[in-house]
């Protein structure tokens, strides 16, 4: 099957999908992105992902060069051209092409949109297993709340985790509080069956799946506390799980050398995943 992408106004085969050598996203990570899951024509949290895309663009003084309606038409076209039923769509917007210079003052550029898709096997939805994680000092820049393509610290952290056969790396700030994972938000369950996740204090990304899981919990009378929590609380929690657009709700059963819930998937983690996926089926 031909793999088709959308690059700066054109639908292209992957081998022909190229950007200019002086694209600022390529040079500086001067770009933002979103990843949205879809299944049989239904997008997971589509509107919220696009709202966050626009917030990220605004934070970088970039304007989306097309309407959001046009963007959705293009996304649907890319999915249709690739004949994908279940998978993810990647959306990236860079500031555009300009001679290499750190400052963008007085630059009048046309932002460049890139859209591609990844097909996933249906078993991906049912692949519910407990995973392991490691902890690392958080050495990212001070604005992780903006979803930019500037991800080198995250890449290094994820690679360290991978080398240790772990699924995720969990960042810890200078005060020994958990921030988030290299590509996820982190949650704990205390022994009162309350959910705890870090508040949106600018030190974490406002996860779209995080917010949806929070809503699912509150609708089902599960108390959610948004506050900082320490590494000690993490390692001694009743349950730990992560949330992200592509991992949904995934339980963490081992962190560093400590077992969580005796290495077993927790009941609340399991329930929240089911509630989230059920909510997504009726989200459009």
C-alpha positions as CSV (number, residue, x, y, z in Angstrom):
1,X,0.0,0.0,0.0
2,X,1.3,3.4,-0.9
3,X,2.0,5.6,2.2
4,X,0.7,9.1,1.6
5,X,1.5,12.2,3.6
6,X,0.5,15.9,3.4
7,X,3.4,18.4,3.2
8,X,2.9,22.1,2.7
9,X,-0.2,21.9,0.5
10,X,0.6,18.6,-1.3
11,X,-0.3,15.0,-0.9
12,X,2.9,13.0,-1.5
13,X,4.3,9.5,-1.3
14,X,6.6,9.2,1.7
15,X,9.7,9.0,-0.5
16,X,8.8,12.4,-1.9
17,X,7.8,13.9,1.4
18,X,10.5,16.5,2.1
19,X,11.0,19.8,3.8
20,X,13.4,22.6,2.9
21,X,16.9,22.5,4.5
22,X,16.2,25.9,6.1
23,X,12.9,25.0,7.6
24,X,13.0,26.4,11.2
25,X,11.5,23.3,12.6
26,X,14.5,21.4,11.2
27,X,17.0,23.9,12.4
28,X,15.7,24.9,15.8
29,X,12.7,22.7,16.7
30,X,10.7,25.9,16.0
31,X,7.5,23.9,15.5
32,X,4.7,22.3,17.4
33,X,2.9,19.0,17.0
34,X,0.0,16.8,18.1
35,X,-0.8,13.1,17.8
36,X,-4.4,12.0,17.6
37,X,-5.7,8.4,17.7
38,X,-8.6,7.3,15.6
39,X,-10.6,4.2,15.2
40,X,-13.2,3.5,12.4
41,X,-13.8,7.1,11.7
42,X,-13.9,8.2,15.4
43,X,-11.1,10.5,16.7
44,X,-10.0,10.3,20.3
45,X,-10.3,13.8,21.9
46,X,-9.9,15.5,18.5
47,X,-11.2,18.9,19.4
48,X,-9.1,19.1,22.6
49,X,-5.9,18.2,20.6
50,X,-6.6,20.9,18.1
51,X,-7.3,23.4,20.9
52,X,-3.9,22.6,22.4
53,X,-2.2,22.8,19.0
54,X,-3.6,26.3,18.7
55,X,-2.4,27.2,22.2
56,X,1.1,25.9,21.5
57,X,1.2,27.9,18.2
58,X,0.1,31.1,20.0
59,X,2.8,30.6,22.6
60,X,5.4,30.7,19.8
61,X,3.7,33.5,17.8
62,X,2.8,31.2,15.0
63,X,-0.6,31.3,13.2
64,X,-2.2,28.3,11.7
65,X,-2.1,29.1,8.0
66,X,-5.5,27.4,7.3
67,X,-8.8,27.1,9.1
68,X,-9.4,24.3,11.6
69,X,-12.2,23.0,9.3
70,X,-9.7,22.8,6.4
71,X,-7.2,21.1,8.7
72,X,-9.8,18.3,9.6
73,X,-10.6,17.8,5.9
74,X,-6.9,17.3,5.1
75,X,-6.5,14.9,8.0
76,X,-9.5,12.8,6.9
77,X,-8.1,12.8,3.3
78,X,-4.7,11.5,4.5
79,X,-6.4,8.8,6.5
80,X,-8.6,7.9,3.5
81,X,-5.7,7.8,1.0
82,X,-3.8,5.5,3.3
83,X,-6.9,3.3,3.9
84,X,-6.3,3.1,7.6
85,X,-9.0,2.0,10.0
86,X,-7.2,2.2,13.3
87,X,-4.1,4.3,14.0
88,X,-2.7,7.7,14.8
89,X,-2.4,10.9,12.9
90,X,0.6,13.2,13.4
91,X,0.2,16.9,12.9
92,X,3.2,19.3,12.8
93,X,3.3,23.0,12.1
94,X,6.7,24.8,11.8
95,X,7.3,28.5,11.6
96,X,8.4,28.1,8.0
97,X,11.5,28.6,5.9
98,X,14.0,31.3,6.5
99,X,17.8,31.9,6.4
100,X,19.2,30.4,9.6
101,X,19.0,33.0,12.4
102,X,18.0,32.4,15.9
103,X,15.6,35.4,16.2
104,X,12.3,35.4,14.3
105,X,11.8,39.1,14.7
106,X,10.3,40.8,11.6
107,X,10.1,37.4,9.8
108,X,7.0,37.1,7.6
109,X,6.8,33.4,6.9
110,X,4.3,30.9,5.8
111,X,4.0,28.2,8.5
112,X,4.4,24.7,7.1
113,X,1.9,21.9,7.9
114,X,3.0,18.3,7.8
115,X,0.4,15.5,8.4
116,X,1.2,11.7,8.4
117,X,-0.5,8.6,9.7
118,X,0.6,5.4,11.4
119,X,-1.5,2.2,11.2
120,X,-1.9,0.1,14.3
121,X,-3.1,-3.4,14.7
122,X,-6.5,-3.8,16.4
123,X,-4.8,-5.9,19.2
124,X,-3.2,-2.6,20.3
125,X,-6.5,-1.6,21.9
126,X,-6.6,-4.8,24.0
127,X,-2.9,-5.0,24.8
128,X,-3.3,-4.2,28.4
129,X,-0.2,-5.2,30.4
130,X,1.7,-3.8,33.3
131,X,4.9,-2.0,32.4
132,X,8.1,-0.9,34.1
133,X,9.6,2.6,34.5
134,X,12.8,4.3,35.7
135,X,13.2,7.6,37.3
136,X,15.5,10.4,36.1
137,X,16.3,14.0,37.1
138,X,14.2,16.4,35.0
139,X,16.6,18.4,32.8
140,X,14.1,19.7,30.2
141,X,13.6,23.3,29.4
142,X,11.3,25.4,31.6
143,X,8.3,25.3,29.3
144,X,7.2,21.7,28.9
145,X,3.6,23.0,28.8
146,X,4.2,23.9,25.2
147,X,4.1,20.9,22.9
148,X,7.1,21.6,20.7
149,X,9.2,19.3,18.6
150,X,12.1,20.3,20.8
151,X,12.3,16.9,22.5
152,X,16.0,15.9,22.9
153,X,15.9,15.5,26.7
154,X,12.8,13.3,26.3
155,X,14.5,11.3,23.6
156,X,17.5,10.7,25.7
157,X,15.4,9.7,28.7
158,X,13.3,7.3,26.7
159,X,16.4,5.7,25.3
160,X,17.9,5.2,28.7
161,X,14.6,3.6,29.8
162,X,14.7,1.4,26.7
163,X,18.2,0.3,27.3
164,X,17.1,-0.8,30.8
165,X,14.1,-2.7,29.3
166,X,11.7,-0.2,30.8
167,X,8.6,1.3,29.0
168,X,8.9,4.8,30.4
169,X,11.2,7.3,32.1
170,X,9.7,9.4,34.9
171,X,11.1,12.8,35.5
172,X,11.8,14.1,39.0
173,X,12.3,17.8,39.7
174,X,15.0,19.4,41.9
175,X,12.7,19.1,45.0
176,X,12.1,15.4,44.5
177,X,8.6,15.8,43.1
178,X,7.4,13.9,40.1
179,X,6.8,16.0,37.0
180,X,5.8,13.6,34.2
181,X,7.0,10.9,31.9
182,X,9.1,11.4,28.8
183,X,6.0,11.1,26.8
184,X,3.2,10.7,29.3
185,X,1.5,12.1,32.4
186,X,2.0,10.1,35.6
187,X,-0.7,9.2,38.2
188,X,-0.7,7.4,41.5
189,X,-3.6,5.8,43.5
190,X,-3.3,6.2,47.3
191,X,-4.8,3.8,49.9
192,X,-8.0,5.8,50.1
193,X,-8.5,5.0,46.4
194,X,-7.9,8.6,45.4
195,X,-6.2,9.6,42.2
196,X,-3.3,12.0,42.4
197,X,-1.6,13.7,39.5
198,X,0.5,16.8,39.3
199,X,-1.3,20.1,38.9
200,X,-0.9,22.2,35.8
201,X,1.8,24.4,37.2
202,X,3.7,24.9,34.0
203,X,6.1,22.1,34.8
204,X,4.1,19.5,32.9
205,X,2.2,19.2,29.6
206,X,-1.6,19.6,29.9
207,X,-2.2,16.1,28.7
208,X,-5.4,15.6,26.7
209,X,-5.8,12.0,27.8
210,X,-5.0,13.2,31.3
211,X,-7.9,15.5,31.2
212,X,-10.3,12.9,29.7
213,X,-9.3,10.3,32.3
214,X,-9.9,12.9,35.0
215,X,-13.4,13.6,33.7
216,X,-14.1,9.8,33.5
217,X,-13.0,9.4,37.1
218,X,-15.1,12.3,38.4
219,X,-18.2,11.1,36.6
220,X,-17.8,7.8,38.4
221,X,-17.3,9.4,41.8
222,X,-13.6,8.7,42.0
223,X,-11.9,11.5,43.8
224,X,-9.1,13.3,41.8
225,X,-6.4,15.4,43.6
226,X,-4.2,17.6,41.5
227,X,-1.1,18.3,43.4
228,X,2.6,17.6,43.6
229,X,3.6,14.2,44.9
230,X,7.1,13.0,45.8
231,X,9.2,10.1,44.6
232,X,8.5,8.4,48.0
233,X,4.7,8.6,47.4
234,X,5.3,7.2,43.9
235,X,7.2,4.2,45.1
236,X,4.8,3.4,47.9
237,X,1.5,4.1,46.1
238,X,-1.2,1.5,45.9
239,X,-1.2,1.8,42.1
240,X,0.7,3.8,39.5
241,X,-0.3,4.4,35.9
242,X,0.5,6.7,33.0
243,X,-1.7,8.3,30.4
244,X,-1.0,9.5,26.9
245,X,-2.7,9.7,23.5
246,X,-1.2,6.5,22.3
247,X,-0.9,4.5,25.5
248,X,-4.4,5.4,26.9
249,X,-4.3,4.3,30.5
250,X,-1.3,2.0,31.1
251,X,-0.4,0.6,34.6
252,X,3.1,0.8,35.9
253,X,4.0,-2.3,38.0
254,X,7.7,-1.7,38.6
255,X,9.7,1.5,39.1
256,X,13.5,1.3,39.3
257,X,13.9,-1.7,41.7
258,X,10.5,-1.3,43.5
259,X,7.4,-3.3,42.7
260,X,4.1,-1.5,42.6
261,X,1.0,-3.5,43.8
262,X,3.2,-6.6,44.1
263,X,3.9,-6.3,40.4
264,X,0.2,-6.7,39.5
265,X,-2.2,-4.5,37.5
266,X,-4.4,-2.6,39.9
267,X,-8.2,-2.7,39.8
268,X,-8.6,1.1,39.5
269,X,-6.1,1.3,36.6
270,X,-8.1,-1.4,34.8
271,X,-11.4,0.3,35.4
272,X,-10.2,3.7,34.3
273,X,-8.8,2.3,31.0
274,X,-12.2,0.7,30.3
275,X,-14.0,3.9,31.1
276,X,-11.7,6.0,28.9
277,X,-12.0,3.7,25.9
278,X,-15.8,3.5,26.3
279,X,-15.9,7.3,26.4
280,X,-13.8,7.6,23.3
281,X,-16.2,5.3,21.3
282,X,-18.9,7.9,21.8
283,X,-16.8,11.0,21.6
284,X,-17.7,12.1,18.0
